[in-house]
Amino acid sequence: MRNRQPQRHPQPRIAEFSRDGLEEHAIGVEEEADSDEVDEKRDRDDAPAKEDSSGDGRRSQRRLARPVKLIERRQERHGRSDISPSITQARLDGLIATGTLTGLAIDGDRITDAEGLAVTDCTFDGTSFQHAALNGARFKNCTFNACSFRSADLSDCIFERCRCYDTDTEATCDFSLADLRRARFEGCDLTTARFHRARAWSIELVNCQASGADFTETDFSLDRGNFAAATFDQCNLAYADFSATNLAECSLAGSRLVHANCRHTRFAGANLAGCALDNMDANGATLAGTDLRGASFNNLDPRTTDLTGARMDPEQGLLILRALGILIE
């Protein structure tokens, strides 16, 4: 009688989880391709099953929290090696409750109530902050890729050395309809960011890159009155859109507004000293009482732009007269 060899079964995949349930270590299998889609499929297929307590032989699938995803490619792209793997939404909510986020990578997910949150060295990819209560929060050395802050409360928030623009994908951030009153951005990249119809009384942008930013219908006034307050100090606002916006009494000293759209913008009494205004579209704008000393411009025409009472250097005055066809020799 022939002896039958015992049938060999492939070694099953064993999943081990650390104490916090976040890290997964595969034993006895080859590594799969490094892509989010493959990782997510593997996580679903490899979730261990357990016997149903009813004893009828049916197996019920045990649902596990989505494991950590390593973001080596993102770290390489941004030159960062100190960012931890991304975390689950449940884990994120738990960390937010502590009031501090440090060195994390948030892929998607949503942040809602986080007043006074302190965030340092974090990366947010496609994260939604819509309608979030973030007043008084502080973000330092953070990266926001294609994130939405629409209708969020960002009053009294501070953003220090944060990037809100992805140079690879040209994805930007949306602050439309957000409450940005008394918010401060310092050394941030806000290229092509959208601030459409945001409330931004007393907002401060210092040494920021904001070329192509959309400030159309942004409300810089106090309680929607005529008194406005905003500071753009040494900012790059080239190609930005301020059309039909009230910037009366605001300070834009030392900023670049070359090729900016300022049609019908109200600059009355604003500080534009040292600004680069070359090729700025100021048709229908009001620059009455502005300080233009030290500013450069090449197309301000008093016939289409109100320059009543504007202070300027003698050389600038000659340019204005030349626009009227008056030559002084």
C-alpha positions in Angstrom: 0.0 0.0 0.0 1.5 3.3 -1.1 2.1 5.8 1.7 0.5 9.1 1.0 2.6 12.1 1.6 1.0 14.7 3.8 -0.3 17.7 1.8 1.7 20.8 2.3 -0.1 24.1 2.6 1.5 27.4 2.0 2.6 29.2 5.1 -0.2 31.6 6.1 0.5 35.3 6.4 0.8 36.3 10.0 0.0 39.9 11.0 1.3 41.3 14.2 0.1 44.6 15.6 1.9 46.8 18.1 0.2 48.0 21.3 -1.4 51.1 19.7 -2.8 49.0 16.9 -1.1 51.1 14.2 2.0 49.2 12.9 1.7 46.0 10.9 4.6 43.6 10.3 4.2 40.9 7.7 6.0 37.6 8.3 6.7 34.9 5.6 5.5 36.9 2.6 7.2 39.0 0.0 6.8 42.7 0.0 4.2 44.0 -2.4 4.5 47.0 -4.7 4.9 50.4 -3.0 1.6 52.0 -3.8 -1.4 53.1 -1.8 -3.8 51.1 -3.9 -1.9 47.8 -3.4 -1.5 48.5 0.3 -5.2 49.1 0.8 -6.1 45.9 -1.1 -3.6 43.9 0.9 -5.0 45.3 4.2 -8.5 44.2 3.3 -7.4 40.7 2.0 -5.1 40.0 5.0 -7.5 41.0 7.8 -7.8 37.8 9.9 -11.1 36.1 10.4 -12.5 34.5 13.5 -15.2 31.8 14.1 -18.7 33.1 14.8 -19.7 32.5 18.4 -22.9 30.8 17.3 -20.9 27.7 16.2 -22.7 27.3 12.9 -19.4 27.1 11.0 -19.8 30.5 9.4 -16.9 32.9 9.6 -17.3 36.6 10.3 -14.8 39.1 9.1 -13.1 41.0 11.9 -12.9 44.6 10.9 -9.6 46.3 11.6 -8.6 49.9 11.7 -6.8 50.9 8.6 -3.1 50.4 9.3 -0.3 52.9 9.0 0.9 53.8 5.5 4.5 54.7 5.0 5.0 57.8 3.0 8.6 57.3 1.8 7.9 58.9 -1.5 6.4 62.0 0.1 9.3 62.3 2.4 11.8 62.0 -0.5 9.9 64.7 -2.5 9.9 67.2 0.4 13.3 66.3 1.7 11.9 65.3 5.0 13.0 62.2 7.0 11.5 63.2 10.3 7.8 62.7 9.4 6.0 59.8 10.9 3.7 57.5 9.0 0.1 58.6 8.4 -2.4 57.6 11.0 -6.1 56.6 11.2 -8.9 59.1 11.6 -9.7 57.6 15.1 -6.1 58.0 16.2 -6.0 61.5 14.8 -9.0 62.5 16.7 -7.4 61.2 19.9 -4.3 63.2 19.3 -6.3 66.4 18.6 -7.9 65.9 22.0 -4.5 66.3 23.6 -4.1 69.7 21.9 -0.8 69.0 20.1 0.2 67.4 16.8 3.9 67.0 16.0 5.7 65.3 13.1 2.7 63.6 11.6 1.5 62.9 8.0 -2.2 63.2 7.6 -3.4 61.7 4.4 -7.0 62.8 3.7 -9.1 62.6 6.8 -11.0 65.5 8.4 -10.3 68.0 11.2 -13.3 69.7 12.8 -13.1 71.0 16.3 -9.6 71.9 17.3 -9.6 75.3 19.0 -6.1 76.4 20.2 -4.5 73.3 18.6 -0.7 73.5 18.4 0.7 71.8 15.2 4.4 71.5 14.3 6.2 69.8 11.5 3.1 68.1 10.1 2.1 67.3 6.5 -1.6 67.4 5.4 -2.5 65.8 2.1 -6.1 66.6 0.9 -7.2 67.1 4.5 -10.6 68.8 5.0 -10.8 71.7 7.5 -14.1 72.8 6.2 -16.3 74.5 8.8 -13.7 73.5 11.4 -13.4 75.5 14.7 -9.6 76.3 14.7 -9.7 79.7 16.3 -6.4 80.4 18.1 -4.6 77.4 16.6 -1.0 77.6 15.7 0.7 75.9 12.7 4.5 75.9 12.4 6.6 74.4 9.7 3.6 72.6 8.2 2.8 71.5 4.6 -0.8 71.7 3.3 -1.3 70.0 -0.1 -4.7 70.6 -1.7 -6.4 71.3 1.6 -9.7 73.1 2.1 -10.3 75.6 4.8 -13.6 76.8 3.4 -15.9 78.4 6.0 -13.5 77.5 8.8 -13.0 79.6 11.8 -9.3 80.6 11.6 -9.6 83.8 13.7 -6.5 84.6 15.7 -4.7 81.6 14.0 -0.9 81.8 13.4 0.8 80.1 10.4 4.6 80.2 10.6 6.7 79.0 7.7 3.9 76.9 6.2 3.6 75.7 2.6 0.1 75.8 1.1 1.2 75.2 -2.5 2.6 72.0 -4.1 5.1 72.9 -6.8 4.9 69.5 -8.3 1.1 69.3 -8.8 0.4 73.1 -8.5 -2.3 72.2 -6.1 -3.2 75.0 -3.7 -5.4 75.6 -0.6 -8.8 77.1 -0.4 -9.6 79.7 2.3 -12.8 80.9 0.7 -15.5 82.1 3.1 -13.2 81.4 6.1 -13.0 83.7 9.2 -9.5 85.0 9.1 -9.9 87.9 11.4 -6.6 88.7 13.2 -5.0 85.7 11.6 -1.2 85.9 10.9 0.8 84.3 8.1 4.6 84.7 8.4 7.0 83.3 5.9 4.3 81.2 4.2 3.9 80.0 0.6 0.3 81.0 -0.4 0.8 80.9 -4.1 -2.6 80.9 -6.0 -4.4 80.4 -2.7 -8.1 81.3 -2.7 -9.4 83.8 -0.2 -12.7 84.6 -2.1 -15.2 86.2 0.2 -13.2 85.5 3.4 -13.6 87.7 6.4 -10.1 89.0 7.0 -10.2 92.2 9.2 -6.8 92.9 10.7 -5.1 89.9 8.9 -1.3 90.0 8.6 0.8 88.5 5.9 4.5 89.0 6.5 7.2 87.9 4.1 4.8 85.7 2.3 4.8 84.3 -1.2 1.2 84.9 -2.5 1.6 85.4 -6.2 -1.7 84.7 -8.1 -3.7 84.6 -4.9 -7.4 85.3 -5.2 -8.6 88.0 -2.8 -11.8 88.9 -4.7 -14.6 90.1 -2.4 -12.4 89.5 0.6 -13.8 91.6 3.5 -11.0 93.4 5.2 -13.4 95.8 7.0 -14.7 95.8 10.5 -18.2 94.4 10.7 -18.6 95.0 7.0 -18.2 98.8 7.4 -15.9 101.2 5.5 -13.0 101.0 8.0 -10.6 98.3 6.8 -7.5 96.9 8.3 -4.9 94.5 6.8 -1.1 94.3 6.6 0.8 92.8 3.7 4.4 93.4 4.7 7.2 92.6 2.2 4.9 90.1 0.3 5.0 88.9 -3.2 1.5 89.6 -4.5 2.3 89.6 -8.2 -0.7 88.6 -10.4 -2.9 88.6 -7.3 -6.5 89.5 -7.7 -7.8 92.3 -5.5 -10.5 93.5 -7.8 -13.4 95.4 -6.2 -11.8 94.9 -2.8 -11.7 97.5 0.0 -8.1 98.0 1.2 -8.6 101.6 2.5 -6.1 102.5 5.3 -4.4 99.1 4.9 -0.6 98.7 4.7 1.1 97.0 1.8 4.5 98.6 2.3 7.4 97.0 0.4 5.2 94.4 -1.4 5.1 93.5 -5.1 1.9 93.9 -6.9 3.2 93.8 -10.5 0.5 92.6 -12.9 -1.9 92.5 -10.0 -5.6 93.0 -10.8 -6.7 96.0 -8.8 -9.6 97.2 -10.9 -12.0 99.2 -8.9 -10.0 98.5 -5.7 -10.3 101.0 -2.9 -6.8 101.9 -1.6 -7.8 105.3 -0.1 -5.3 106.2 2.6 -3.3 103.0 2.2 0.4 102.7 2.7 1.9 101.7 -0.6 5.4 103.0 0.1 8.2 101.1 -1.6 5.7 98.9 -3.5 6.4 97.5 -7.0 3.3 98.5 -8.9 4.5 98.1 -12.5 1.9 96.9 -14.9 -0.7 96.8 -12.1 -4.2 97.2 -13.5 -5.6 100.1 -11.5 -8.4 101.0 -13.8 -11.2 102.5 -11.8 -9.2 102.1 -8.5 -9.1 104.8 -5.8 -5.6 105.7 -4.6 -6.7 109.0 -3.0 -4.5 109.9 0.0 -2.2 106.9 -0.5 1.5 107.0 0.3 3.3 106.1 -2.9 6.8 107.3 -1.9 9.5 105.0 -3.1 7.0 102.9 -5.1 7.7 102.0 -8.7 4.9 102.2 -11.3 4.6 102.7 -15.1 1.0 102.9 -15.9 -0.9 104.9 -13.3 -3.2 107.2 -15.2 -5.0 110.0 -13.2 -7.7 109.9 -15.8 -8.8 106.4 -14.9 -7.4 106.2 -11.3 -8.2 108.6 -8.5 -4.8 109.9 -7.2 -6.2 112.9 -5.3 -3.9 113.8 -2.4 -1.5 110.9 -3.0 1.9 111.5 -1.7 4.8 110.7 -4.0 8.4 111.6 -4.9 9.1 114.4 -7.4 10.2 111.8 -10.0 6.9 110.0 -9.6 5.1 113.2 -10.1 6.8 113.7 -13.4 5.6 110.2 -14.5 2.0 111.2 -13.7 2.3 114.4 -15.7 3.8 112.5 -18.6 0.7 110.2 -18.5 -1.3 113.4 -19.1 0.9 114.4 -21.9 2.7 117.1 -19.9 6.4 117.2 -20.3 8.6 119.2 -17.8 12.2 119.8 -18.9 
